[in-house]
Amino acid sequence: MPGLWTPSFVRLSLGNLFLFVSLYMLLPVLPVVMGSRLGLPIYQTGSIFLFFTLGMCIAGPFYNYLIDTYKRKSLALLSFALLGVGTVGYMFVAGFGEFLLLALSQGVMLGVVTTMIITLAIDISASHCRSAANMAFAWIARLGMILGISVGLILDQIQGFETIIYSSVAISALGVVCLMGVHVPFRAPIGVKVCSRDRFILPQGWLPVINLVMIAVVPGILIPAVPQSYTHISLWYVPIPFFLFVGFGFLLSVMLARLLFRNEKTWMQIVSGLLLIVVGLAILVDPDRTIGAVAAALLIGLGIGLTTPQFLLLFIRLSDHCQRGTANTTHLLAWKLGISLGILITCYFTVYLTPQVAFQAALLSAVLALLFFMAITYPYYKRKKVR
């Protein structure tokens, strides 16, 4: 019986990692750079990421038709390549309309490539490994996000915006090469409607969507806010990016989950993760510039690593047969919406208030997410789960 980490699954996982690294490299710097180039306030250019999400929503009703009608691997390769090439366009846009149109088109490509990759991951995994495959993919995507943010900030300090763009395109190309080596079994078309909710939105997942958006707002706020307060953390006279400590905490969450939550205690793992995020943000609101910031970053990374994979399990367990792909895309869309809203919040506070107020907003969102989960989301999940 085949296991999870087959050569094709490893290649697909690497492609998924490179996808999110290449995309999230841009997040900390794009609003500031484009605001300066176009002569626009940062809160206006910060709205670009909502247009990314809007692009994903525009393409969403057609996901199931595309998956059924065309070759999934070919669509993944094409949309991935177009997403990477489109990144170069940020060096040439001359107005706000062009800027938003580029973001919207990239959002469409992002929605298609992520949906195709998720579907391919399910296709190439044995039936008994599919939940593990979904969890691994969600974890790899979060790791790619954290690595991408860290790499983007480092390159911005050393080389500048153009190097970030070229590096993003190069990493996208590596992802495309990885996908080219994936062997995909043949799937005959079954004939589906052109527009549907399948592979897009899970209707019974609306409450977890609200909850996950609250959680994703937190890293969304931190992505542009942290560089304004902590360009780096000097530890033993070595400058280390804040988000590398977040990434280290994220990696530690794997061991912590295996040691303390071996019996899939969903409620305990999510509540523990959210509490760690709350404590980390409380430290970050008024930290010591070294030890406090390190502790905050580690706790936030641990919390995200414990919480987000379990939220994916909530969506999967709320889904009916053959809705696993829909559960995954719903989870990803909710995360992307929260990230976009968080970035916009920080961009607004940067203009009108201070980054420290953004940290306070992140803390408030984390506390509300914790209360919402315990009082509303989890009781709803217990009533409605079908797996």
C-alpha positions as CSV (number, residue, x, y, z in Angstrom):
1,M,0.0,0.0,0.0
2,P,1.6,3.3,-1.1
3,G,2.4,5.9,1.6
4,L,2.0,9.7,1.5
5,W,5.4,10.9,0.5
6,T,5.7,9.5,-3.0
7,P,8.0,11.2,-5.5
8,S,5.1,13.0,-7.2
9,F,3.7,14.2,-3.8
10,V,7.2,15.5,-2.8
11,R,7.4,17.4,-6.1
12,L,3.9,18.8,-5.7
13,S,4.7,19.8,-2.2
14,L,7.8,21.7,-3.3
15,G,5.8,23.4,-6.0
16,N,3.3,24.4,-3.4
17,L,6.1,25.8,-1.1
18,F,7.7,27.8,-3.9
19,L,4.2,29.2,-4.9
20,F,3.7,30.7,-1.5
21,V,7.3,31.8,-1.0
22,S,7.2,33.7,-4.4
23,L,3.8,35.4,-3.6
24,Y,4.4,36.3,0.1
25,M,7.8,37.9,-0.7
26,L,5.9,40.8,-2.1
27,L,3.5,41.4,0.8
28,P,5.6,43.4,3.2
29,V,7.0,45.8,0.6
30,L,4.5,46.1,-2.2
31,P,2.1,48.6,-0.6
32,V,4.9,51.0,0.5
33,V,6.9,50.8,-2.8
34,M,3.9,51.2,-5.1
35,G,2.5,54.0,-2.9
36,S,5.8,55.8,-3.4
37,R,6.0,55.1,-7.1
38,L,2.4,56.1,-7.9
39,G,2.2,59.0,-5.4
40,L,-0.7,57.3,-3.5
41,P,-1.3,56.9,0.2
42,I,-0.3,53.5,1.6
43,Y,-3.8,52.6,2.7
44,Q,-4.9,52.9,-0.9
45,T,-2.1,50.7,-2.3
46,G,-2.7,48.3,0.6
47,S,-6.1,47.5,-0.9
48,I,-4.3,45.5,-3.6
49,F,-4.6,42.4,-1.6
50,L,-8.3,42.6,-1.4
51,F,-8.3,42.6,-5.2
52,F,-6.2,39.4,-5.0
53,T,-9.0,37.9,-3.0
54,L,-11.6,39.3,-5.3
55,G,-9.9,37.7,-8.3
56,M,-10.0,34.4,-6.5
57,C,-13.7,34.9,-5.9
58,I,-14.4,35.8,-9.5
59,A,-12.7,32.6,-10.7
60,G,-14.3,30.5,-7.9
61,P,-17.6,29.5,-9.5
62,F,-15.7,28.1,-12.5
63,Y,-13.2,26.0,-10.6
64,N,-15.2,22.8,-10.8
65,Y,-15.9,23.2,-14.5
66,L,-12.2,23.8,-15.3
67,I,-11.1,20.8,-13.2
68,D,-13.6,18.5,-15.0
69,T,-13.1,19.9,-18.5
70,Y,-9.3,20.4,-18.8
71,K,-6.2,18.7,-17.7
72,R,-5.5,19.7,-14.1
73,K,-1.8,19.6,-14.3
74,S,-1.7,21.7,-17.5
75,L,-4.0,24.3,-15.9
76,A,-1.8,24.4,-12.8
77,L,1.3,24.9,-14.9
78,L,-0.2,27.6,-17.1
79,S,-1.8,29.6,-14.2
80,F,1.4,29.2,-12.1
81,A,3.6,30.5,-15.0
82,L,1.2,33.4,-15.7
83,L,1.1,34.3,-12.0
84,G,4.9,34.5,-12.0
85,V,5.2,36.4,-15.2
86,G,2.6,38.9,-14.0
87,T,4.7,39.8,-11.0
88,V,7.1,41.6,-13.4
89,G,4.2,44.0,-14.2
90,Y,4.5,45.7,-10.9
91,M,7.7,47.3,-12.2
92,F,5.8,49.0,-15.1
93,V,2.4,50.0,-13.9
94,A,1.8,53.7,-14.2
95,G,-1.5,54.3,-12.5
96,F,-3.8,53.0,-9.7
97,G,-6.2,51.4,-12.2
98,E,-3.4,49.4,-13.9
99,F,-2.2,48.4,-10.4
100,L,-5.6,47.0,-9.3
101,L,-6.2,45.3,-12.7
102,L,-2.9,43.5,-12.4
103,A,-3.7,42.5,-8.8
104,L,-7.1,41.3,-9.9
105,S,-5.7,39.2,-12.8
106,Q,-3.1,37.7,-10.5
107,G,-5.8,36.8,-8.0
108,V,-7.6,34.9,-10.7
109,M,-4.4,33.0,-11.5
110,L,-3.7,32.4,-7.8
111,G,-7.2,30.9,-7.3
112,V,-6.8,28.6,-10.3
113,V,-3.3,27.3,-9.5
114,T,-4.1,26.7,-5.8
115,T,-7.3,24.9,-6.6
116,M,-5.6,22.7,-9.2
117,I,-2.7,21.9,-6.9
118,I,-5.0,21.0,-4.0
119,T,-7.0,18.8,-6.4
120,L,-3.8,17.1,-7.7
121,A,-2.7,16.4,-4.2
122,I,-5.9,14.6,-3.6
123,D,-5.7,12.8,-7.0
124,I,-2.2,11.4,-6.4
125,S,-2.7,10.4,-2.7
126,A,-4.1,7.0,-1.7
127,S,-7.5,7.2,-0.1
128,H,-6.2,6.4,3.3
129,C,-3.6,9.2,3.1
130,R,-5.9,12.1,1.9
131,S,-6.5,13.7,5.3
132,A,-2.7,13.6,6.0
133,A,-2.1,15.0,2.5
134,N,-4.5,17.9,3.2
135,M,-2.8,18.6,6.5
136,A,0.7,18.4,5.0
137,F,-0.3,20.8,2.2
138,A,-1.8,23.4,4.6
139,W,1.3,23.2,6.8
140,I,3.7,23.6,3.8
141,A,1.6,26.6,2.5
142,R,2.0,28.3,5.9
143,L,5.7,27.6,6.0
144,G,6.0,29.1,2.5
145,M,4.2,32.2,3.7
146,I,6.6,32.7,6.6
147,L,9.7,32.0,4.6
148,G,8.5,34.3,1.8
149,I,7.9,37.2,4.2
150,S,11.4,36.7,5.7
151,V,13.1,36.5,2.4
152,G,11.3,39.5,1.0
153,L,12.3,41.7,4.0
154,I,15.9,40.5,3.8
155,L,16.1,41.3,0.1
156,D,14.5,44.6,0.6
157,Q,17.1,45.7,3.1
158,I,20.0,44.3,1.0
159,Q,19.1,44.8,-2.7
160,G,15.7,46.5,-3.1
161,F,12.4,46.1,-4.8
162,E,13.6,45.0,-8.3
163,T,15.6,42.1,-6.8
164,I,12.5,41.0,-4.9
165,I,10.5,40.9,-8.2
166,Y,13.2,39.0,-10.1
167,S,13.6,36.6,-7.2
168,S,9.9,36.0,-7.0
169,V,9.8,35.2,-10.7
170,A,12.7,32.8,-10.4
171,I,11.2,31.0,-7.4
172,S,7.9,30.7,-9.4
173,A,9.9,29.1,-12.2
174,L,11.3,26.6,-9.8
175,G,7.8,25.8,-8.7
176,V,6.7,25.3,-12.3
177,V,9.6,22.9,-12.8
178,C,8.6,20.9,-9.8
179,L,5.0,20.5,-11.0
180,M,6.2,19.3,-14.4
181,G,7.6,16.2,-12.7
182,V,4.3,15.2,-11.1
183,H,2.7,12.1,-12.5
184,V,-1.1,12.5,-12.5
185,P,-3.5,9.6,-13.1
186,F,-6.1,10.0,-15.9
187,R,-9.5,11.3,-14.9
188,A,-12.3,11.1,-17.4
189,P,-14.7,14.1,-17.5
190,I,-18.1,13.5,-15.9
191,G,-19.8,16.7,-17.2
192,V,-20.6,19.4,-14.7
193,K,-22.2,22.9,-14.7
194,V,-20.2,25.8,-15.9
195,C,-20.9,27.6,-12.6
196,S,-21.2,26.0,-9.2
197,R,-20.1,26.2,-5.6
198,D,-18.1,22.9,-5.9
199,R,-14.4,23.3,-5.4
200,F,-15.0,26.9,-4.2
201,I,-17.3,27.5,-1.2
202,L,-18.4,25.0,1.4
203,P,-21.9,26.3,2.5
204,Q,-21.9,24.5,5.9
205,G,-18.5,26.1,6.7
206,W,-19.6,29.7,7.0
207,L,-19.0,30.0,10.7
208,P,-15.5,28.5,10.7
209,V,-14.8,30.9,7.7
210,I,-15.7,33.9,9.9
211,N,-13.5,32.5,12.7
212,L,-10.5,31.8,10.5
213,V,-10.7,35.3,9.0
214,M,-10.4,36.7,12.5
215,I,-7.3,34.5,13.0
216,A,-5.7,35.4,9.6
217,V,-6.1,39.1,10.3
218,V,-3.4,38.7,12.9
219,P,-0.5,37.7,10.6
220,G,-2.0,40.1,8.0
221,I,-1.5,43.0,10.4
222,L,1.9,41.9,11.5
223,I,3.3,41.5,7.9
224,P,3.6,45.3,7.2
225,A,3.5,46.4,10.9
226,V,6.5,44.4,12.2
227,P,9.1,45.9,9.8
228,Q,8.2,49.4,10.9
229,S,8.9,48.5,14.5
230,Y,11.5,45.6,14.2
231,T,13.6,45.8,11.1
232,H,15.4,42.9,12.8
233,I,16.1,41.5,16.2
234,S,19.7,41.7,17.4
235,L,20.5,38.5,19.2
236,W,24.1,38.2,20.3
237,Y,24.9,41.0,17.9
238,V,23.5,39.0,15.0
239,P,20.6,40.7,13.2
240,I,17.8,38.2,12.7
241,P,14.4,39.0,11.0
242,F,11.4,38.8,13.3
243,F,9.6,36.4,11.0
244,L,12.4,33.8,11.1
245,F,11.7,33.4,14.8
246,V,8.0,33.1,13.8
247,G,9.0,30.3,11.4
248,F,11.1,28.6,14.1
249,G,8.1,28.6,16.4
250,F,6.0,27.3,13.5
251,L,8.4,24.4,13.1
252,L,8.4,23.6,16.8
253,S,4.6,23.4,16.7
254,V,4.9,20.1,14.8
255,M,6.8,18.4,17.7
256,L,4.5,20.1,20.3
257,A,1.4,18.8,18.5
258,R,2.8,15.3,18.4
259,L,3.8,15.3,22.0
260,L,0.7,16.9,23.6
261,F,-2.1,16.3,21.1
262,R,-1.6,12.8,19.7
263,N,-5.3,11.9,19.9
264,E,-6.5,14.7,17.6
265,K,-7.9,16.9,20.4
266,T,-9.2,19.5,18.1
267,W,-10.7,21.8,20.7
268,M,-7.7,21.7,23.0
269,Q,-5.2,22.3,20.2
270,I,-7.0,25.2,18.7
271,V,-7.7,26.9,22.0
272,S,-4.0,26.3,23.1
273,G,-2.8,27.8,19.8
274,L,-5.0,30.9,20.1
275,L,-3.9,31.4,23.7
276,L,-0.3,31.3,22.6
277,I,-1.0,33.9,19.9
278,V,-2.8,36.1,22.4
279,V,0.1,35.9,24.8
280,G,2.6,36.6,22.0
281,L,0.7,39.7,20.9
282,A,0.3,40.9,24.4
283,I,4.1,40.8,24.7
284,L,4.5,42.5,21.3
285,V,2.3,45.4,22.3
286,D,5.0,46.6,24.7
287,P,8.0,44.3,24.6
288,D,11.6,44.5,25.5
289,R,13.4,45.0,22.2
290,T,15.2,41.7,22.2
291,I,14.0,38.9,24.6
292,G,10.4,40.1,24.5
293,A,10.3,40.3,20.7
294,V,11.9,36.9,20.4
295,A,9.4,35.3,22.8
296,A,6.5,37.0,21.0
297,A,7.6,35.8,17.6
298,L,8.1,32.2,18.9
299,L,4.7,32.1,20.6
300,I,2.9,33.5,17.5
301,G,4.6,30.9,15.3
302,L,3.7,28.1,17.7
303,G,0.1,29.4,17.9
304,I,-0.3,29.6,14.1
305,G,1.2,26.1,13.7
306,L,-1.2,24.6,16.2
307,T,-4.3,26.4,15.1
308,T,-4.4,26.5,11.3
309,P,-4.1,22.8,10.4
310,Q,-6.9,22.0,12.9
311,F,-9.1,24.5,11.2
312,L,-8.6,22.7,7.9
313,L,-9.7,19.5,9.7
314,L,-12.9,21.4,10.8
315,F,-13.7,22.2,7.2
316,I,-13.0,18.6,6.0
317,R,-15.1,17.1,8.7
318,L,-18.0,19.4,7.9
319,S,-17.8,18.4,4.2
320,D,-19.8,15.6,2.6
321,H,-18.3,12.9,0.3
322,C,-16.4,14.4,-2.6
323,Q,-16.3,17.9,-1.0
324,R,-12.8,17.5,0.3
325,G,-11.4,19.9,-2.4
326,T,-14.1,22.4,-1.6
327,A,-13.2,22.3,2.0
328,N,-9.6,23.0,1.2
329,T,-10.3,26.0,-1.1
330,T,-12.8,27.4,1.4
331,H,-10.1,27.2,4.1
332,L,-7.5,28.9,1.8
333,L,-10.0,31.7,0.7
334,A,-10.8,32.5,4.3
335,W,-7.1,32.7,5.2
336,K,-6.4,34.9,2.2
337,L,-9.3,37.3,3.0
338,G,-8.1,37.6,6.6
339,I,-4.5,38.3,5.5
340,S,-5.7,41.0,3.0
341,L,-7.9,42.7,5.6
342,G,-5.0,42.6,8.1
343,I,-2.6,44.3,5.7
344,L,-5.2,47.0,4.9
345,I,-5.8,47.6,8.6
346,T,-2.0,48.2,9.2
347,C,-1.8,50.4,6.1
348,Y,-4.6,52.6,7.4
349,F,-3.1,52.8,10.9
350,T,0.3,53.7,9.4
351,V,-1.3,56.8,7.9
352,Y,-3.6,57.9,10.7
353,L,-2.2,56.4,13.9
354,T,0.9,54.3,14.8
355,P,2.1,50.7,14.2
356,Q,1.7,50.1,17.9
357,V,-2.1,50.6,17.5
358,A,-1.9,47.9,14.8
359,F,-0.5,45.5,17.3
360,Q,-3.3,46.3,19.6
361,A,-5.8,45.6,16.8
362,A,-4.1,42.2,16.2
363,L,-4.4,41.4,19.9
364,L,-8.1,42.3,19.9
365,S,-8.7,40.1,16.8
366,A,-7.0,37.2,18.4
367,V,-9.0,37.5,21.6
368,L,-12.3,37.7,19.6
369,A,-11.2,34.7,17.5
370,L,-10.6,32.7,20.7
371,L,-14.0,33.6,22.2
372,F,-15.8,33.1,18.9
373,F,-14.3,29.6,18.6
374,M,-15.2,28.5,22.1
375,A,-18.7,30.0,22.2
376,I,-19.9,29.6,18.6
377,T,-17.7,27.7,16.1
378,Y,-16.9,24.6,18.1
379,P,-20.5,24.0,19.3
380,Y,-21.6,24.4,15.7
381,Y,-18.9,22.0,14.4
382,K,-19.9,19.4,17.0
383,R,-23.5,19.6,15.7
384,K,-22.8,19.6,12.0
385,K,-19.7,17.5,11.4
386,V,-20.3,14.5,9.1
387,R,-16.9,12.7,9.3
